[in-house]
Amino acid sequence: MDHARFADRDARGVVDVRHGHEALDAMTREGFWAVVATFEGAVTAVRFAEVTPRAYAAGPAAAATRASAVAWQPLDRHWHSSLDRTAYVGVVREVRERIASGTVYQVNVCRVLSHELPDDADLDGLDALLRQGNPAPHAARVRCDEAGLDVVSASPELFLGRRGASLVTRPIKGTAATAEQMLPKDYAENVMIVDLMRNDLSGVCEPGTVSVDELCTIEAHPGLVHLVSTVSGHLREEVGWADVFTAAYPPGSVSGAPKSSALTAIRDLETVPRGPYCGAVGWVDADAREADLAVGIRTFWAERDEVGRRWLRFGTGAGITWHSDPEGEWAETELKAARLIGLAAGTVTP
């Protein structure tokens, strides 16, 4: 059954599905919408008739939820990567050459993992498993067959949060197993992206209202820690979601700086589209003028290939600067993927 589940609310009863600019316009006018946007910019919004508050289920509560949910059958661990280790290291080296030539300062380089998925596998079971074993502040489950959406996210990163005229973004840049292992280049990455996000928000906020409220705060998540900053601003009255996406999409933390040059490098060097990974997953309540759109990281989605086989996809990546060690960046992509892939494969216990 079509439904959407977020950290603090459930939605059921699909009444409308919109795509592209129609979706962005509808999200501005009225209704509660579940939103999934690909990194490449394809926006899908699903309007639901019934929205109910729901406490986030983690730990024992999630275990009880899981017991009543569709069971998830562990995968056999035959994952395919769009870039293998040799190829990924080569791409990192190419990015460093582009940085040396002065065309870009930072590029987020990603790869997509794929695992063949049985036709009867229900991602509701994976959602319950992740909420137990990898609780996340922006967890989401969006399923709508009409819209072609089958997504489960355990994202820790807020792309855009709206409450009235207040717009907030909390970019993550910098990842390590422990706070003590965070490198100087991680802090430099974060500061670069904060500057980029300030510029993005300035395009839709009242002059003088954009501020950095937190810079490089250590935030712990299952299996790793991140550096997180907070940037906020006061939206101009006439601004709609189409304007916001034009100014700020795709998220700077998963693109690079300058954004236009980073996107060129991504198109040149990555071998497959990212899809919902590194896009946006979340909700918009146009009536309440509220929204929580997460960056689509730590995200699984199901889709079919050109011959009808069903696949489970999962993306992982790292921010590349001049100081990046290519092998170290590969290791960072492994660290980010390890717990969630392990949960899906049954090798990590919730």
C-alpha atoms as a printed R data frame, in Angstrom:
    type eleno elety resid chain resno      x       y       z
1   ATOM     1    CA   MET     A     1  0.000   0.000   0.000
2   ATOM     2    CA   ASP     A     2  1.249   3.497  -0.858
3   ATOM     3    CA   HIS     A     3  2.398   5.458   2.177
4   ATOM     4    CA   ALA     A     4  5.075   7.762   3.547
5   ATOM     5    CA   ARG     A     5  6.725   7.617   6.953
6   ATOM     6    CA   PHE     A     6  8.997  10.235   8.456
7   ATOM     7    CA   ALA     A     7 10.604  10.857  11.822
8   ATOM     8    CA   ASP     A     8  7.505  12.355  13.423
9   ATOM     9    CA   ARG     A     9  4.571  11.632  11.105
10  ATOM    10    CA   ASP     A    10  2.927   9.070   8.832
11  ATOM    11    CA   ALA     A    11  0.978   9.832   5.662
12  ATOM    12    CA   ARG     A    12 -1.560   7.728   3.759
13  ATOM    13    CA   GLY     A    13 -4.156   8.130   1.046
14  ATOM    14    CA   VAL     A    14 -2.565   9.369  -2.184
15  ATOM    15    CA   VAL     A    15 -4.641  12.103  -3.808
16  ATOM    16    CA   ASP     A    16 -2.197  13.624  -6.305
17  ATOM    17    CA   VAL     A    17  1.188  13.001  -7.929
18  ATOM    18    CA   ARG     A    18  3.180  15.806  -9.557
19  ATOM    19    CA   HIS     A    19  6.550  15.970 -11.297
20  ATOM    20    CA   GLY     A    20  9.079  18.674 -12.112
21  ATOM    21    CA   HIS     A    21  7.989  22.318 -11.987
22  ATOM    22    CA   GLU     A    22  4.383  21.236 -11.444
23  ATOM    23    CA   ALA     A    23  5.517  19.508  -8.254
24  ATOM    24    CA   LEU     A    24  7.410  22.561  -7.018
25  ATOM    25    CA   ASP     A    25  4.458  24.847  -7.753
26  ATOM    26    CA   ALA     A    26  1.991  22.508  -6.022
27  ATOM    27    CA   MET     A    27  4.234  22.201  -2.962
28  ATOM    28    CA   THR     A    28  4.108  25.998  -2.639
29  ATOM    29    CA   ARG     A    29  0.309  26.285  -2.795
30  ATOM    30    CA   GLU     A    30 -1.440  23.742  -0.555
31  ATOM    31    CA   GLY     A    31 -1.430  20.250   0.898
32  ATOM    32    CA   PHE     A    32  0.986  17.807   2.513
33  ATOM    33    CA   TRP     A    33  3.513  16.354   0.084
34  ATOM    34    CA   ALA     A    34  6.101  13.602   0.324
35  ATOM    35    CA   VAL     A    35  9.009  14.658  -1.861
36  ATOM    36    CA   VAL     A    36 11.784  12.711  -3.582
37  ATOM    37    CA   ALA     A    37 14.165  14.557  -5.900
38  ATOM    38    CA   THR     A    38 17.029  12.936  -7.760
39  ATOM    39    CA   PHE     A    39 20.481  14.481  -7.681
40  ATOM    40    CA   GLU     A    40 20.019  15.175 -11.379
41  ATOM    41    CA   GLY     A    41 17.006  17.375 -10.596
42  ATOM    42    CA   ALA     A    42 13.903  15.258 -11.289
43  ATOM    43    CA   VAL     A    43 11.387  16.230  -8.571
44  ATOM    44    CA   THR     A    44  8.424  14.013  -7.650
45  ATOM    45    CA   ALA     A    45  5.841  15.107  -5.069
46  ATOM    46    CA   VAL     A    46  3.044  12.896  -3.755
47  ATOM    47    CA   ARG     A    47  0.137  14.532  -1.945
48  ATOM    48    CA   PHE     A    48 -1.408  12.558   0.909
49  ATOM    49    CA   ALA     A    49 -4.863  13.060   2.375
50  ATOM    50    CA   GLU     A    50 -4.210  11.735   5.882
51  ATOM    51    CA   VAL     A    51 -1.237  12.760   8.042
52  ATOM    52    CA   THR     A    52 -0.872  11.550  11.625
53  ATOM    53    CA   PRO     A    53  1.753  12.346  14.260
54  ATOM    54    CA   ARG     A    54  4.093   9.466  15.023
55  ATOM    55    CA   ALA     A    55  6.898   9.149  17.537
56  ATOM    56    CA   TYR     A    56 10.188   8.089  16.000
57  ATOM    57    CA   ALA     A    57 10.690   4.371  16.640
58  ATOM    58    CA   ALA     A    58 14.241   3.409  17.597
59  ATOM    59    CA   GLY     A    59 15.723   0.701  19.812
60  ATOM    60    CA   PRO     A    60 13.112  -1.477  21.597
61  ATOM    61    CA   ALA     A    61 10.225   0.487  20.070
62  ATOM    62    CA   ALA     A    62 11.613  -0.164  16.612
63  ATOM    63    CA   ALA     A    63 12.012  -3.842  17.448
64  ATOM    64    CA   ALA     A    64  8.306  -4.012  18.262
65  ATOM    65    CA   THR     A    65  7.506  -2.197  15.030
66  ATOM    66    CA   ARG     A    66  9.711  -4.563  13.101
67  ATOM    67    CA   ALA     A    67  7.992  -7.595  14.586
68  ATOM    68    CA   SER     A    68  4.698  -6.425  13.074
69  ATOM    69    CA   ALA     A    69  6.242  -5.286   9.782
70  ATOM    70    CA   VAL     A    70  7.006  -7.262   6.652
71  ATOM    71    CA   ALA     A    71 10.113  -9.357   7.318
72  ATOM    72    CA   TRP     A    72 13.316  -8.400   5.503
73  ATOM    73    CA   GLN     A    73 15.274 -11.296   4.018
74  ATOM    74    CA   PRO     A    74 19.034 -10.605   4.259
75  ATOM    75    CA   LEU     A    75 20.748 -10.182   0.910
76  ATOM    76    CA   ASP     A    76 23.541 -12.485  -0.236
77  ATOM    77    CA   ARG     A    77 26.192  -9.756  -0.274
78  ATOM    78    CA   HIS     A    78 26.775  -9.812  -4.045
79  ATOM    79    CA   TRP     A    79 26.922  -6.042  -4.422
80  ATOM    80    CA   HIS     A    80 28.148  -4.343  -7.592
81  ATOM    81    CA   SER     A    81 29.815  -0.921  -7.459
82  ATOM    82    CA   SER     A    82 29.568   1.625 -10.270
83  ATOM    83    CA   LEU     A    83 33.221   2.430  -9.538
84  ATOM    84    CA   ASP     A    84 35.482  -0.289  -8.169
85  ATOM    85    CA   ARG     A    85 38.424   0.552  -5.940
86  ATOM    86    CA   THR     A    86 40.879   1.110  -8.793
87  ATOM    87    CA   ALA     A    87 38.440   3.258 -10.737
88  ATOM    88    CA   TYR     A    88 37.439   5.315  -7.689
89  ATOM    89    CA   VAL     A    89 41.047   6.010  -6.747
90  ATOM    90    CA   GLY     A    90 41.679   7.063 -10.347
91  ATOM    91    CA   VAL     A    91 38.758   9.498 -10.252
92  ATOM    92    CA   VAL     A    92 40.066  11.019  -7.005
93  ATOM    93    CA   ARG     A    93 43.441  11.558  -8.655
94  ATOM    94    CA   GLU     A    94 41.765  13.233 -11.626
95  ATOM    95    CA   VAL     A    95 39.854  15.559  -9.291
96  ATOM    96    CA   ARG     A    96 43.112  16.513  -7.566
97  ATOM    97    CA   GLU     A    97 44.556  17.377 -10.984
98  ATOM    98    CA   ARG     A    98 41.560  19.606 -11.682
99  ATOM    99    CA   ILE     A    99 42.041  21.280  -8.317
100 ATOM   100    CA   ALA     A   100 45.724  21.832  -9.118
101 ATOM   101    CA   SER     A   101 44.742  23.470 -12.416
102 ATOM   102    CA   GLY     A   102 42.421  25.848 -10.548
103 ATOM   103    CA   THR     A   103 39.114  24.790 -12.125
104 ATOM   104    CA   VAL     A   104 37.546  23.563  -8.871
105 ATOM   105    CA   TYR     A   105 38.286  23.509  -5.124
106 ATOM   106    CA   GLN     A   106 36.301  20.508  -3.955
107 ATOM   107    CA   VAL     A   107 34.279  17.722  -5.596
108 ATOM   108    CA   ASN     A   108 32.088  15.115  -3.950
109 ATOM   109    CA   VAL     A   109 32.872  11.832  -5.742
110 ATOM   110    CA   CYS     A   110 30.275   9.073  -5.359
111 ATOM   111    CA   ARG     A   111 29.622   5.504  -6.415
112 ATOM   112    CA   VAL     A   112 26.389   3.541  -6.469
113 ATOM   113    CA   LEU     A   113 26.156   0.005  -5.083
114 ATOM   114    CA   SER     A   114 23.570  -2.349  -6.581
115 ATOM   115    CA   HIS     A   115 22.169  -5.705  -5.491
116 ATOM   116    CA   GLU     A   116 19.600  -7.739  -7.410
117 ATOM   117    CA   LEU     A   117 16.336  -7.783  -5.491
118 ATOM   118    CA   PRO     A   118 13.563 -10.398  -5.496
119 ATOM   119    CA   ASP     A   119 10.242  -9.183  -6.858
120 ATOM   120    CA   ASP     A   120  8.511  -9.895  -3.542
121 ATOM   121    CA   ALA     A   121 11.062  -8.045  -1.353
122 ATOM   122    CA   ASP     A   122  9.269  -5.267   0.556
123 ATOM   123    CA   LEU     A   123 11.352  -2.269   1.610
124 ATOM   124    CA   ASP     A   124  9.016  -1.754   4.582
125 ATOM   125    CA   GLY     A   125 11.007  -4.539   6.229
126 ATOM   126    CA   LEU     A   126 14.284  -2.780   5.470
127 ATOM   127    CA   ASP     A   127 12.855   0.472   6.841
128 ATOM   128    CA   ALA     A   128 11.959  -1.193  10.148
129 ATOM   129    CA   LEU     A   129 15.412  -2.802  10.295
130 ATOM   130    CA   LEU     A   130 17.203   0.519   9.746
131 ATOM   131    CA   ARG     A   131 15.090   2.342  12.334
132 ATOM   132    CA   GLN     A   132 16.199  -0.267  14.838
133 ATOM   133    CA   GLY     A   133 19.833  -0.628  13.794
134 ATOM   134    CA   ASN     A   134 20.671   2.815  12.400
135 ATOM   135    CA   PRO     A   135 18.303   5.450  13.837
136 ATOM   136    CA   ALA     A   136 18.581   8.757  11.984
137 ATOM   137    CA   PRO     A   137 17.078  12.206  12.567
138 ATOM   138    CA   HIS     A   138 15.692  12.380   9.017
139 ATOM   139    CA   ALA     A   139 14.630   8.770   8.512
140 ATOM   140    CA   ALA     A   140 12.093   8.372   5.711
141 ATOM   141    CA   ARG     A   141 10.132   5.719   3.871
142 ATOM   142    CA   VAL     A   142  8.293   6.754   0.713
143 ATOM   143    CA   ARG     A   143  6.354   4.282  -1.421
144 ATOM   144    CA   CYS     A   144  4.054   5.267  -4.259
145 ATOM   145    CA   ASP     A   145  3.652   2.868  -7.161
146 ATOM   146    CA   GLU     A   146  1.983   5.460  -9.395
147 ATOM   147    CA   ALA     A   147  4.962   7.793  -8.940
148 ATOM   148    CA   GLY     A   148  7.547   5.009  -9.262
149 ATOM   149    CA   LEU     A   149  8.914   5.705  -5.768
150 ATOM   150    CA   ASP     A   150 10.239   2.977  -3.467
151 ATOM   151    CA   VAL     A   151 12.726   4.665  -1.131
152 ATOM   152    CA   VAL     A   152 14.106   4.089   2.377
153 ATOM   153    CA   SER     A   153 16.415   6.698   3.894
154 ATOM   154    CA   ALA     A   154 18.403   6.915   7.110
155 ATOM   155    CA   SER     A   155 19.731  10.377   6.350
156 ATOM   156    CA   PRO     A   156 21.487  12.307   9.119
157 ATOM   157    CA   GLU     A   157 21.634  15.544   7.088
158 ATOM   158    CA   LEU     A   158 19.076  18.338   6.782
159 ATOM   159    CA   PHE     A   159 19.125  19.921   3.349
160 ATOM   160    CA   LEU     A   160 16.317  22.432   3.910
161 ATOM   161    CA   GLY     A   161 14.095  22.912   6.943
162 ATOM   162    CA   ARG     A   162 11.331  25.483   6.859
163 ATOM   163    CA   ARG     A   163  9.227  26.880   9.673
164 ATOM   164    CA   GLY     A   164  7.233  29.856   8.443
165 ATOM   165    CA   ALA     A   165  9.707  32.293   6.919
166 ATOM   166    CA   SER     A   166 12.739  30.649   8.531
167 ATOM   167    CA   LEU     A   167 14.895  28.484   6.237
168 ATOM   168    CA   VAL     A   168 17.675  26.319   7.701
169 ATOM   169    CA   THR     A   169 20.302  24.016   6.220
170 ATOM   170    CA   ARG     A   170 22.726  21.801   8.175
171 ATOM   171    CA   PRO     A   171 25.467  20.656   5.799
172 ATOM   172    CA   ILE     A   172 27.615  17.679   6.777
173 ATOM   173    CA   LYS     A   173 31.214  17.700   5.621
174 ATOM   174    CA   GLY     A   174 33.878  15.683   7.424
175 ATOM   175    CA   THR     A   175 33.551  12.025   8.413
176 ATOM   176    CA   ALA     A   176 35.651   9.787  10.643
177 ATOM   177    CA   ALA     A   177 35.261   6.753  12.858
178 ATOM   178    CA   THR     A   178 35.906   8.914  15.941
179 ATOM   179    CA   ALA     A   179 36.210  12.630  16.664
180 ATOM   180    CA   GLU     A   180 39.947  12.198  17.323
181 ATOM   181    CA   GLN     A   181 40.440  10.888  13.772
182 ATOM   182    CA   MET     A   182 38.948  13.962  12.114
183 ATOM   183    CA   LEU     A   183 41.574  15.580   9.859
184 ATOM   184    CA   PRO     A   184 42.320  19.274   9.201
185 ATOM   185    CA   LYS     A   185 41.108  18.765   5.637
186 ATOM   186    CA   ASP     A   186 37.697  17.717   7.037
187 ATOM   187    CA   TYR     A   187 37.331  21.073   8.767
188 ATOM   188    CA   ALA     A   188 38.476  22.893   5.626
189 ATOM   189    CA   GLU     A   189 35.868  20.986   3.569
190 ATOM   190    CA   ASN     A   190 33.115  21.973   5.964
191 ATOM   191    CA   VAL     A   191 34.025  25.668   5.951
192 ATOM   192    CA   MET     A   192 34.087  25.684   2.136
193 ATOM   193    CA   ILE     A   193 30.610  24.180   1.911
194 ATOM   194    CA   VAL     A   194 29.243  26.508   4.602
195 ATOM   195    CA   ASP     A   195 30.363  29.444   2.464
196 ATOM   196    CA   LEU     A   196 28.650  27.884  -0.553
197 ATOM   197    CA   MET     A   197 25.403  27.300   1.368
198 ATOM   198    CA   ARG     A   198 25.420  30.869   2.659
199 ATOM   199    CA   ASN     A   199 25.592  32.020  -0.942
200 ATOM   200    CA   ASP     A   200 22.784  29.646  -2.005
201 ATOM   201    CA   LEU     A   201 20.432  30.806   0.747
202 ATOM   202    CA   SER     A   202 21.236  34.451   0.035
203 ATOM   203    CA   GLY     A   203 19.513  34.049  -3.319
204 ATOM   204    CA   VAL     A   204 16.100  33.535  -1.683
205 ATOM   205    CA   CYS     A   205 16.431  35.192   1.742
206 ATOM   206    CA   GLU     A   206 16.072  38.775   2.884
207 ATOM   207    CA   PRO     A   207 19.364  40.688   2.642
208 ATOM   208    CA   GLY     A   208 21.366  40.562   5.857
209 ATOM   209    CA   THR     A   209 19.423  37.658   7.390
210 ATOM   210    CA   VAL     A   210 21.665  34.737   6.382
211 ATOM   211    CA   SER     A   211 23.867  33.642   9.260
212 ATOM   212    CA   VAL     A   212 26.108  30.776  10.357
213 ATOM   213    CA   ASP     A   213 24.609  29.615  13.643
214 ATOM   214    CA   GLU     A   214 26.976  26.669  14.254
215 ATOM   215    CA   LEU     A   215 30.295  25.838  12.635
216 ATOM   216    CA   CYS     A   216 31.969  22.408  12.566
217 ATOM   217    CA   THR     A   217 30.084  20.780  15.428
218 ATOM   218    CA   ILE     A   218 30.942  17.130  16.087
219 ATOM   219    CA   GLU     A   219 27.837  14.963  15.728
220 ATOM   220    CA   ALA     A   220 27.812  11.223  16.503
221 ATOM   221    CA   HIS     A   221 25.878   8.696  14.419
222 ATOM   222    CA   PRO     A   222 25.958   4.881  14.431
223 ATOM   223    CA   GLY     A   223 29.474   3.778  13.511
224 ATOM   224    CA   LEU     A   224 30.928   7.214  12.745
225 ATOM   225    CA   VAL     A   225 31.023  10.934  13.515
226 ATOM   226    CA   HIS     A   226 30.411  13.957  11.278
227 ATOM   227    CA   LEU     A   227 31.230  17.652  11.259
228 ATOM   228    CA   VAL     A   228 27.953  19.565  10.986
229 ATOM   229    CA   SER     A   229 27.300  23.286  10.554
230 ATOM   230    CA   THR     A   230 24.045  25.262  10.619
231 ATOM   231    CA   VAL     A   231 23.162  28.093   8.233
232 ATOM   232    CA   SER     A   232 19.840  29.953   8.386
233 ATOM   233    CA   GLY     A   233 18.023  32.834   6.770
234 ATOM   234    CA   HIS     A   234 14.658  34.622   6.528
235 ATOM   235    CA   LEU     A   235 12.812  33.844   3.283
236 ATOM   236    CA   ARG     A   236 11.575  36.682   1.106
237 ATOM   237    CA   GLU     A   237  7.785  36.808   0.955
238 ATOM   238    CA   GLU     A   238  7.377  36.070  -2.752
239 ATOM   239    CA   VAL     A   239  9.678  33.038  -2.788
240 ATOM   240    CA   GLY     A   240  8.289  29.607  -3.726
241 ATOM   241    CA   TRP     A   241  9.870  26.158  -3.845
242 ATOM   242    CA   ALA     A   242 10.815  26.578  -7.501
243 ATOM   243    CA   ASP     A   243 12.918  29.602  -6.491
244 ATOM   244    CA   VAL     A   244 14.500  27.740  -3.577
245 ATOM   245    CA   PHE     A   245 15.462  24.754  -5.730
246 ATOM   246    CA   THR     A   246 16.852  27.027  -8.437
247 ATOM   247    CA   ALA     A   247 19.042  28.748  -5.853
248 ATOM   248    CA   ALA     A   248 20.172  25.806  -3.738
249 ATOM   249    CA   TYR     A   249 19.840  22.551  -5.691
250 ATOM   250    CA   PRO     A   250 21.544  20.112  -5.728
251 ATOM   251    CA   PRO     A   251 22.776  20.243  -2.126
252 ATOM   252    CA   GLY     A   252 26.194  21.835  -1.868
253 ATOM   253    CA   SER     A   253 27.580  19.280   0.576
254 ATOM   254    CA   VAL     A   254 27.233  16.495  -2.013
255 ATOM   255    CA   SER     A   255 28.292  18.592  -5.010
256 ATOM   256    CA   GLY     A   256 31.384  20.673  -4.282
257 ATOM   257    CA   ALA     A   257 32.737  24.153  -4.779
258 ATOM   258    CA   PRO     A   258 32.352  26.122  -6.917
259 ATOM   259    CA   LYS     A   259 29.144  24.190  -7.495
260 ATOM   260    CA   SER     A   260 29.009  24.644 -11.276
261 ATOM   261    CA   SER     A   261 32.579  23.369 -11.741
262 ATOM   262    CA   ALA     A   262 31.996  20.504  -9.313
263 ATOM   263    CA   LEU     A   263 28.888  19.416 -11.213
264 ATOM   264    CA   THR     A   264 30.874  19.402 -14.447
265 ATOM   265    CA   ALA     A   265 33.464  17.110 -12.851
266 ATOM   266    CA   ILE     A   266 30.729  14.813 -11.519
267 ATOM   267    CA   ARG     A   267 29.155  14.514 -14.972
268 ATOM   268    CA   ASP     A   268 32.557  13.816 -16.514
269 ATOM   269    CA   LEU     A   269 33.826  11.266 -14.007
270 ATOM   270    CA   GLU     A   270 30.954   9.345 -12.415
271 ATOM   271    CA   THR     A   271 29.660   6.472 -14.532
272 ATOM   272    CA   VAL     A   272 25.966   6.257 -13.516
273 ATOM   273    CA   PRO     A   273 23.278   8.732 -12.410
274 ATOM   274    CA   ARG     A   274 22.988   9.112  -8.618
275 ATOM   275    CA   GLY     A   275 19.186   9.059  -8.629
276 ATOM   276    CA   PRO     A   276 17.647   9.763  -5.184
277 ATOM   277    CA   TYR     A   277 21.093   9.386  -3.621
278 ATOM   278    CA   CYS     A   278 22.446  12.880  -2.866
279 ATOM   279    CA   GLY     A   279 19.105  14.348  -3.930
280 ATOM   280    CA   ALA     A   280 16.352  15.310  -1.482
281 ATOM   281    CA   VAL     A   281 13.942  13.127   0.493
282 ATOM   282    CA   GLY     A   282 11.345  14.498   2.887
283 ATOM   283    CA   TRP     A   283  8.088  16.393   3.220
284 ATOM   284    CA   VAL     A   284  6.520  19.777   2.587
285 ATOM   285    CA   ASP     A   285  3.375  20.986   4.366
286 ATOM   286    CA   ALA     A   286  2.261  23.945   2.277
287 ATOM   287    CA   ASP     A   287 -0.681  24.728   4.565
288 ATOM   288    CA   ALA     A   288  1.519  25.039   7.663
289 ATOM   289    CA   ARG     A   289  4.429  26.577   5.691
290 ATOM   290    CA   GLU     A   290  6.735  23.898   7.079
291 ATOM   291    CA   ALA     A   291  9.137  21.424   5.526
292 ATOM   292    CA   ASP     A   292 11.926  18.980   6.263
293 ATOM   293    CA   LEU     A   293 13.911  17.913   3.221
294 ATOM   294    CA   ALA     A   294 16.933  15.744   3.958
295 ATOM   295    CA   VAL     A   295 19.938  15.209   1.738
296 ATOM   296    CA   GLY     A   296 19.395  11.760   0.253
297 ATOM   297    CA   ILE     A   297 22.435  10.091   1.799
298 ATOM   298    CA   ARG     A   298 22.375   6.719   3.630
299 ATOM   299    CA   THR     A   299 19.528   5.967   1.248
300 ATOM   300    CA   PHE     A   300 18.281   2.789  -0.450
301 ATOM   301    CA   TRP     A   301 15.895   2.693  -3.387
302 ATOM   302    CA   ALA     A   302 14.442  -0.044  -5.568
303 ATOM   303    CA   GLU     A   303 14.098   0.213  -9.348
304 ATOM   304    CA   ARG     A   304 13.966  -1.958 -12.441
305 ATOM   305    CA   ASP     A   305 16.509  -2.043 -15.241
306 ATOM   306    CA   GLU     A   306 15.796  -2.069 -18.959
307 ATOM   307    CA   VAL     A   307 15.157  -5.829 -19.002
308 ATOM   308    CA   GLY     A   308 12.852  -5.795 -15.988
309 ATOM   309    CA   ARG     A   309 15.201  -7.013 -13.268
310 ATOM   310    CA   ARG     A   310 14.625  -5.393  -9.882
311 ATOM   311    CA   TRP     A   311 17.608  -3.823  -8.100
312 ATOM   312    CA   LEU     A   312 18.288  -2.329  -4.699
313 ATOM   313    CA   ARG     A   313 20.597   0.693  -4.976
314 ATOM   314    CA   PHE     A   314 22.675   2.452  -2.323
315 ATOM   315    CA   GLY     A   315 25.122   5.327  -2.778
316 ATOM   316    CA   THR     A   316 28.273   6.305  -0.930
317 ATOM   317    CA   GLY     A   317 30.882   8.996  -1.532
318 ATOM   318    CA   ALA     A   318 33.477  11.397  -0.164
319 ATOM   319    CA   GLY     A   319 34.495  15.022  -0.564
320 ATOM   320    CA   ILE     A   320 37.763  15.434  -2.462
321 ATOM   321    CA   THR     A   321 40.156  18.335  -1.880
322 ATOM   322    CA   TRP     A   322 43.801  18.900  -2.788
323 ATOM   323    CA   HIS     A   323 44.798  17.303   0.521
324 ATOM   324    CA   SER     A   324 42.816  14.118  -0.134
325 ATOM   325    CA   ASP     A   325 44.568  10.766  -0.073
326 ATOM   326    CA   PRO     A   326 42.929   8.657  -2.823
327 ATOM   327    CA   GLU     A   327 43.069   5.408  -0.849
328 ATOM   328    CA   GLY     A   328 41.824   7.207   2.249
329 ATOM   329    CA   GLU     A   329 38.828   8.574   0.336
330 ATOM   330    CA   TRP     A   330 37.949   5.059  -0.851
331 ATOM   331    CA   ALA     A   331 38.122   3.950   2.781
332 ATOM   332    CA   GLU     A   332 35.724   6.770   3.738
333 ATOM   333    CA   THR     A   333 33.158   5.515   1.211
334 ATOM   334    CA   GLU     A   334 33.509   2.043   2.743
335 ATOM   335    CA   LEU     A   335 33.032   3.424   6.270
336 ATOM   336    CA   LYS     A   336 29.876   5.312   5.296
337 ATOM   337    CA   ALA     A   337 28.373   2.249   3.627
338 ATOM   338    CA   ALA     A   338 29.483  -0.452   6.059
339 ATOM   339    CA   ARG     A   339 26.755  -0.343   8.687
340 ATOM   340    CA   LEU     A   340 23.764   0.105   6.394
341 ATOM   341    CA   ILE     A   341 24.937  -2.415   3.806
342 ATOM   342    CA   GLY     A   342 25.691  -4.776   6.688
343 ATOM   343    CA   LEU     A   343 22.170  -4.386   8.058
344 ATOM   344    CA   ALA     A   344 20.666  -5.094   4.640
345 ATOM   345    CA   ALA     A   345 22.940  -8.115   4.194
346 ATOM   346    CA   GLY     A   346 22.368  -9.501   7.671
347 ATOM   347    CA   THR     A   347 26.034  -9.241   8.672
348 ATOM   348    CA   VAL     A   348 25.441  -6.408  11.156
349 ATOM   349    CA   THR     A   349 23.164  -7.048  14.117
350 ATOM   350    CA   PRO     A   350 20.688  -4.233  14.900
